[in-house]
Amino acid sequence: MTEGGVAAAVTGGPFDGPADPGVTPASSGADGSPARPLSTDLGPALPSMTQAGTLFLVVGPSGAGKDSVIDGLRARLDPARFVFARRVITRSADAGGEAHEACEPVRFDELEAAGAFLACWRAHGLAYGLPAALGEELRAGRHVIANASRGAVATLVGRVAALAVLEIDAPPDVIAARLQARGRETAQDIAGRIARPRAVYPDGVPVLTVCNDLSLAIGVARAEAALWDHLGEGTTARRAAQAKVVGRRLRVDEIPLLLSSITASDVDVPLRDALLVACANDLDDDELLAVARWRAGLMPRVDWGNPIVVDKHSLGGTAGSRVTMVVIPIVAAHGLPIPKTSSRAITSASGTADAMEVLARVDLTRDELQACVARARGCIAWNGRLNHSVLDEAMHRLEHPLRLDTRRWSAASILSKKHSAGATHIVIDIPYAPGGKVGSLQDARALASVFESLGARLGMTVRAHPTDGSAPIGRGIGPALEVRDVLQVLDGDPTAPADLREKSLFFASRIIALDPALAGDEARAEARAQELLQSGAARAALDAMVDAQGRREPPDASGLIHQDIAAVRAGTITRIHAQTISAIARGAGAPADSLAGVDLLCRVGERVEPGQALYRIQGCDRACVQRALALAGTDPGFEIEAAV
C-alpha cells in the first residue's frame, strides 16, 4: 500500500495536508518524506468526546484486499474531509508496503507509556500504533480512516465519540485464490487462515461489511457507499443508491430515484456499477416490480387497437434455435397481431434481428413498425432503435466479466419492454443447459415463476416454458445458415431440421391457445399451427412481413470459404456442446459476416466413422475461418462414445 506523506503521521488523501501543531513527525517513510525525530508530543492521549468526526477502522482477513480498498478510497475521498492515518510501526522505513513512521521497538514502548497512541497493538512480531494526534482531526470534524487490527477495536471503545468498523471481506474461495496467487504461503497455511474464526466486535460498535469479491473498482465503490451511508450524507437519489449497494431494501418510491440517477449519469461509474451488481443480485419481488413499472413508463405504451396483442420471447443461449422466425409467421397467419422486437447477438453467433436482417430491414422506427403490423399482422424488428436501455447496456458490460446472475433483472427488463410495446399476452422460452444463462431445469422453473408472477402484477398474461438448451436447434449456426433452416421449415422441405420444426410448432400453438376463440384449448391450437405451416400460409405471412419491412438482396456468397471438421474415431455422438459450436461460429466471423458460421452435418445419436465430416465451418474472411479452425482443433464441441 502506498500513502502520501503528511506530517503528524496522518494524510488526507493523495496530497500532503497541514501538520498537527502539536506533532513533530518522525523518520522518513516509504514515500521518501524527510527524516525527522519522532517526538512524544503527539497530542493528547485521549480525544475529546465532543468531536464531530468518525474514526473508521478498516479491518479484514489477509487476502480480502483491505490495503487495495484503502488505496482506492484515498483516491476518491475529499482530503478536506477525510484523513488517512499514517501508522507508527516497528519496522524499517525501507521495508516496503505501506508508507509508515518507522520506530525502534524500545522507542515504541516509550511512546506507548507516554500516551502517544490513540490505540496500539502487536501482530506478526511487530508493534503498530495510531498516533493520538488523530484526535485533533476528529475534533476538527474530519473523518479518520485507519488500517487496523480487528483486535484493536475493543481498545477504542469509549476513547472516541464516533467509532465504526469497515470490514473488508470476501468469500473463502476468493480469498484462497488470492493468497495462492500471492505465493507466500503453503496450501496448508492458506487453509488455516480460511478456517480462522471471524472476529466478534464489541456491542454497540457499527460494523460496515463490504464484500470485495469482484473488481477492485466495485469493491472500492461498495466501501465508499458504506461510509457515506453510515454518515447519512448525499442527495436523495445518491442515498438511495448507497442504501441499495450496502444491501438494504428500498421503498417503492425510492426505485425511480435510483434508476433515474443512473440514466441521467448522476452517479459516477464505480457507484453505478456497484449499484447494478446489487440490482442483479438482490432485488426482492416488490423492488423488481417497481423496476419493471418505472422502466415501462419511460415511453408511452403502443396502442394497437386490439384487445389482445401477443409476443414471444426467448432468453437465448442456444446455438441455432431460430424458432422465433418460424413462430411469428404462423401466429400472424392465424390473425393475432404479433409485433416482435428482437436483439442482436451479444455473445452468440446470431440474434433474431441478425438473422431477419438477411431477408429484410430491421432498424424500424415506431411508425414503420406499426405500419408493418397493420399490413402483415406481424414484424420482426431490431429493438435497439425502439427501446434501447442505458440500464441494460451498462448491465451487459458487467454481466459476463463479473459472471453476474442477471436473470431476475432480465425478467423486469424484458416484461417492461413488452408492456411498452403494447403486448398483452406473452409466451417465454427459457432454455436451460449446464454452463448456460439458466443452468438447470430447477432454475428454469424458478425463473418461469418470476416471469409469470411479475407479468400478472404488470397486468399481462405471461406463460413461461423451460426447454432443453443443451444442444443446438437446427443445423445452421450463423445468420444466413439459420435463415436457410427457417425457410426449409416454412417451405415444408422434407430435409428441414425436425427439432426446429417441432419446437416452433410447440411455441406457436401455445401462443395461438391464448386466442379467446380457442379458450386455451392446446390440442386445437396445435392442430391450427400445423395447418398454417403445412398449407403455406405461414410462409406467405413471412413474405408479407419481409415486403412490409423492406426486402433485402441475398448476401453475395461468391467468396465463401468452407472447411470441414471430421471425426477422429468411430462411435456414436452423445453430445454437441452448443456454446462451443457457437464460439466456433463467432470465430468464423458471425454475426458481422452474415454468411459465416457452422453447418452441422451430424446430430446426437448418429454413428460416425473416422474422417467423416461432423460440421462445416464457413465464412468470407480467410483469417476468421482459420481462427475458427483453431478453436475447433482445441475443442470440436462433439462428444463421441467409441464403439465397443
N, C-alpha and C positions, 0 to 999 in steps of 0.2 A: 504494500500500500504506500503511495507517495503522497505526502502532505506538504502544503506550502508553509514556509517558515514564518512564524509570528512570535514576537516577544510575549512573555507571560505564559509560555507553554500552551497557548491556545491559538487557534487560527479560525478566521471567519471565511471559509470558502477557499478558493484558489488564489486569493490575493492577501498580501500582508495587511493586517489590521493594527489598530493602536495598541500599544503596550499598556498593561495594567500599571498604574503609577506605583503600586506597592511591590513590583516584581523586578528582580534582577535576573534575567534569563541566564541559562547555563551554556554548556559547551555546544559546539556545532552539531546539528542533526544531520540526517541523511540528505537533507535538501541543500546543505552547504552553507547554512547561516553562520555568522561569525561566532567563534568560540568566546564565551563569556562565563565567568564563575557563577555557579548556581548558589543562590543565597537562600537562607532560611526564611527571608522576608517574602513569603509568597501570599500574603494577605491573611485575613482572619481565618482561624481554624474552622469555624462553622459559619455559613452564610446566614443572614437574617431570614426569618420565616415570613417576611413580607415581600419577597421577590416576586416579580411577575413572570419571569422566565421558567421554562420547564427543562429539567435535566432528563434527556433521553439516553438511557443506557442501551447500547446496541450489543446484543449477545447472540450466540448461536453456536452450534457444533462445527467442528472443523469439516470443511467440505460444503457447507451451506452457502458460502460465498459472501460472508459478512464483510470482509475487507473491501471486496469489489463493490458491494452495495453502498458502503460508506463513501468510497471514492465517487460513485455515481451521484450520490446525494450532494456531495460537496460542489459538484459542477452545476447543480440545478438550484440550490437554495440560495437565497439572498444573504450575502455575508453581513449585511447590516442587521439582520435579524437572527442569524444562526451562527453559532460558534462551534468549531470542531476542535475538541480537546486534543492537545498535544501531550502525550503521556510521558512521565518520567519512568525510565526502565533501566534496570541494572545490566545493560549490555552495551557494547561499544557503539560509537556513533556510526562506524562504517560496517556494521553487521548486516546491513541490507534490511529489506522490509520497510515498515512504516517509518516516517520521519519522527524522531522522538528526542527527548532530552536524555542523553547518556549520563549515567550516575554509577559511581562505585558502590558496592553493597554496604560498606561501612557508612558512607555518606548518606545513603538511602535510609539506613536505620536512624541516623542523627536527625534527618529531616522528619521522619515519621514521629520520633519522640518529641520534636519541636512543634508538632501540629501543622506541618506544612502541606499535608494532603487532605483533600476532601474525602478521599477514600483510597485505600491501597490494598493490594492482595499479592499473593505469591502463587506462581504456577510454572511448571516445567523448568524449575531451577532458577527462575528469575523473579524479581520483585517489580511490581507495576504500581504507579501512583497517579492519581488525578490531582493536579495542583489545587490547593484551597482557593487560589485566585479566581477559579471559575465561579466562585460565589459572587464576586463582583459583577461578572457578566450576567448572572441570573438576576441579581438585584436591579441591574440596569434594564431588565426586561428582555434580554436576549436569551434565546433558547440554546442550550448546550447539547451537542451530540458527542457522546463519548463511547469509544470502543472499550468494552468492559467484560469482566468475567461474570458468569451467571451467579457465582458465589458471592460477588461483591454487592449484589442488590440489597441484601438484608442489612448491610452495614450503613447504607444510605437512607434507610427509612428513618424519618424524623430529623435527618440532617439537612434536608432541603424541603422546601414547602411543596414543590410540584415535581414529582418523580414518575417516570413511566419507563417501561421496558419495551424496547423494539427488538423482538426476537426474530432473527432471520433463520429460516429452516427450509428443508426440502425433504422429499420422500427418501426413505433409506436407500432405494436402488440408485437414485440420482446422486446422493452423497457418496455411495460406494464407488460409482463410476468416476466421479471427480477425484476422489482420493487415489484410486488406481491409476488414473491418468497422470497424477502428480508424481507418482513413482517413488515416494519417500517411505512407504510403509508396506509391510507384507500383507498378504491376504488375511492372515490371522489377526494382525494388528487392526486392519480395517473392520473386520467382523467384530472385534472387541469394541471399537469405537461406536459402531452402529448399535450394539447391544447395551450401551450405557443407558441408565435410566435418565429420563428427561428431568430438567430442573424443576423444583417446586418453589414458587416465589411467595413472598410474604403476603398475607391477606391485605387487601386494600390497595395493592400496587397494580395499576393498569398495565396489562400485557398486550401489546400490539403485535400480533403474529403475522409475519409476512412469508409467504411461500415463494422461494426463489428457485423454481423448478423449470422455468422456460428460458427465454433470452434474458441477458443481464438488463437490457433496457426495460423490459416488463417488470423484472424484479425491483429495479430502482423506482419505477413508477408506482408500484404497489407500496413500497416503503414510504415514498413521499405522500401518497394518498393517505396512508395510515397516520402520518404525522399531522397533516392538515385536518383530517377527520377528527383526531383527538383534540386538536386545538379549536375545532369548530369554526374554521375560517374558510372564506371563499364565497363566490357568488352562489346563488341558489342552485343554478344548474351544476356548477362545479362541485358543490357539496353533495348533490345527488350522485354525481359520478364517483366521487370519492367513497361515498357510503356503499355503492354497489361493488366497487373494487375491493373493499375490505370485507365484503361478504354479508352485508345487511340486506334485508328485504325492503323493497321500496313501495311507497304508496302508489296507487294508480295514477294520481295527478303528478307524480314525480317522473314517470316514464317519458312523457312528452318533453319535459325539460332536458332530460338526459339524452334522448335521441336527437333533439334539435341542436344540442350543443355539439354533437358530432358532425351533423350535416352542415352546420354553419361554421365549422372549424373553430369553435370557441374553446376547445380543449386541444392541447398540443398532442403530437403524435404518440409519445410514450404513454400518456394517460389514456388517450383514445384506444390504443392497442390493449392496454391492461383492462379497460372497460369492456371492450369487445370480447376478450377472453372470459371475463366474468359473465357476460351475457350468453356466451356459448355454453358455459359450464354450469350456470347457477341461476336459472330463471324458473320460478315456480309457475303454476298454471295461471294464476291471476296476472303475474307480470308478463307472461307470454301473451296472454290475451290483450293486455294493454299495448304491448309492442305491435301486435298484428293490427289492432284498431287504429293506432296512430299512423302506421305505415299505409293502411288502406285509405286513410283520409288525406294523403298527400296529393291526390288528384281526384277530380270528380269521377264518380262511377259512370261507366258507359251504360247507356240505356239502349238495349237492342229491340225494344218494343215487343218482347216475348216474355211470357211468364216463366219459361224455362230456357236457360242458356247453359249448355253443357261444356265440359272441358275434360281433358285427360292430361295427366302429368306423370312423368317417371323421374325417380331420383337418380336414375342413370347409373353408370359404373359398369354396365355390362357391354362388352365389346359387340359390335354389330347392333342387334336389337333395335332396328329402325321401325319398331311397332307403331309408333305414333303416325308415321306416314301412310300406314295402311288403315289404321283405326279412323282417322279424321275423314277420309273419303267415304268409308262405309257409313259413318254416322251422318255425314252431310247428305248422302244419298237417301238415308232414311227420312230426312227432313228436319232434324233438330239442328238449330244454329250452334256451331262449334267454332268460335274464333280462337284459334290456337296460337299462342305466342311461345316461342322456344328459345333456348340459349344456344350459343355456340360452344364448341368444346373448350373445356378448361384444362383437363388432364387426359381426356380420352382422344381417340383418333378422329372422332366426328361427333358433333352435336346435331340435333334435329334440324336446326337452322342451317348448318353447314351442308347437310345432305339436300335439303329442299332448295338451297341456292344453286345446286347443279341444274335444277329444272326451271327455277323462277326467281324473280326478285323477292327478297325477304325483308329489306330495310324499308318497311312501310310506315307512313305516318298514320295517326289515328283515323283521319278521314279516309285514307286509302284502305285501311283495314276494314272499316265499316262498309265501304263500297264493295269490297270483295265478298264479305259475308252476305250482303244484300243480293249479290249476283249469283254466288255459288254455294251459299249456306255455310261455308267454312273457309278457313285460310290456315296457312302455316307460315307465320312471320317471325322475324327476329325480335326478341323482347328488349334488346338493348336500346333501341330508339324510342321505345314506348314506355318502358318502366325501369330505366336504369336506376340503380340504387347505389349511392355513395356508401351506404352501410354495408351492402353485400360486397361491393368492390374491396372495401377495407378488410372485411372478414375473409374473403377469398385469399388475400395476400398473406393472412396469418394461418389459415386453416391447415395447409399442407406442411409448411416449415415447422409449425409447432404441434402438428398432429392433433388438432382440436377436434372434439366431437361436436359438430355444429348441427346435429340432426334436429333438435328442438327449435333452434333458431331458424333453420331452414323451413320448418313447418310454418312458422309465423310469417316468414318471408314469402313463401310460395302462396299461402292462402290469402295474404293481404293483396298480392298482385292479382290473384284470381278474382277477389272481391272487387278490386278497382276495375278490372276488365269486364265486369258485369256478369260473371258466371254465377249460376245459382246451384248447379249440381256438378260435382267433380268426382272423377274416379282417379285414384292414385295407385301407381305401380311402385312397389317397394322391393327392388331386387336385393337379395342378401347373399353374401358369399364370404368365406374366410379372407380377411385382408381387404374387403371392400368397404364402402361407406357404411353399410349395415352388415355386421359380421355374422349374424345367426338368425334363425327363424324366430327365436325368442325376442331378439332385439327388434326384428321387423314387426312382430305383432305388437310390441310395446309402442313403437313409433306409429303404427296404424291407428292405435287407440288415441294417440296425441292428435293426429290429423283429424280424426272423426269428431272428437270432443271439442277441439278448438274450432273446427268448421261449424259445428252446431251452435257454438256461442257467438259466432260471427253471422249466424242466420243463413248458413248454406248447408246443403246436403252433401256430405263427403263420404265416399266409400273407398277404403284403402285396402289393397290386396298384396300380401307378401308373395314374392315369386323367387324361384331359384335362379340366382345370377352367377353361378359358379362357372358356367361355360358360355362361350359366345352364342348369340342367337343369329341365325342366318349364316351365310358363308362369307360375305364381304365385310371387311373392317376398313373403313375409309369412305369418304363421301360418295364418290361415284360408284364404288362397288356395292355400297349399301342401297343406293338408289336402284341399281340393277336388280337386287334381291326383291325390293319393294315392287317394282314393275312386274317381275315374274309372278309374284303372288297376285297382284291385281289383274294380271292378264290370264290367270288360270293356267300358267305354264306348268306342265307336269314335272319339270325339273326344279320348280321353285322350292326354297327351303321349307320343309314341313314345320319346323319349330317356329319359324317366323309367322307362318300362316296360322298355326294353332293359337299362339299367344295373342296375335292380333284379333282373331275371332273372339277369344275369351274377353278381352277388354272392350271390344266394340259391342258385344252382347250385354256387358254389364252397364254400359252407358245407355244403350237402347232400352234396357229394362227400366231406366229412370223415367222414360216417357210415360206420362199419366195414362196414355191409351193402353199401355201394356200392364199397368198396375203391378210392376215388379215381377212379372212372370218371366223368369230367366230362361225357361225352356223355349217359350215363344220368341224371346229376344235372340236366342242362339240361332233359331231357325231363320229369323229375319236377317241376321247378319250374314249367314251363309248364302241366303238367296241374293242379297245385294252384291256379294262378292262374285258369286258364280254367274250372275246374269250380265256382268259387265257394268252395272250401274255405279259401282264404287270407282272403277277406272274412269268412267265418264265424269264422275264428280271430281276426281283429281285433276283431269284435264281442264275442267271448268275453273278450278282454283288457280292452276298454273296460268291460264289465259288472263284471269282477272288480276293476278298479281304482276304479270308481265313475264311472258315466256322468254327463256334464255337459250342461246345456241349451245349445243352439246360441246363439252371441252374437247380440245384438239388432242387426240391420242397418238399422233404420228410419231412422237418422240418417246413413247412409253418404253421403259426398260423392265424386263421380267427376270427374276431369279427364283429357282425352286429350292425349297428346303426338304431334304429327303430323310427318311427313317434310316437309322444306323443299324437296326436289328429287327428281326421278325418278332411279331407279337400283336397283342390287342391294345388299342388305345383306351386307356382307362380314365384319362382326364385331359382336358385342354384348359390351360390357365388363361382366363380371359384377360386379366391385367397384363400378363406378359405379352400376349399376342397384340394387345392394344399398344403397348410400348414399342413393339417392333414396327407396327403400322405408323406410329408417330415418327419413329426414326426414319422411315422411308419418305417422310415429308407431309403426311396427313396431319391436320386437315388443310393446311395452307395450299398444298398441291392436291386439288380435289380428286385427281386420278390415282394418287398414291395410296398404298395400304397393303393389306394382306388378304389373299383369296384362299379360303380354306378348301382343301381338296379331299380331306378325310374328316370323319366325325367320330365321336366317342362310341366305342363298341365295335368299330371296324377292325379287321385284322389287316396288318400291313407287312410287307416284305422289305428286306434291306434294299435301299436305293429307291424305294417308292416315294414319290413326292407327297409330302404332308400338306404343304401350302406353298403358295406363290407370293413372293414379295414383288411389288411393282411401284414404279414412280418415274417421274420425268427428270429427276436430278440424279446423276450417277453417284455423286458423293453421298447423297442421302440414302440411296439404295445400298451402297457399300456399308454405311453406318448401320442400317437395319440388318444386313447380313452379319455384321459383327455381333450385334445384340443376339441374333438367333443362334450364332455359334456359341455364345456363352450360355444361353438358356433358350432352347427352342420352344418352350411352353407346352410341350406334349409329354405326357407320361405314358409309356408303353410297357405293358407287362409281357415279359418274354414268354414265348411258348415253352411249355414243359416237354 
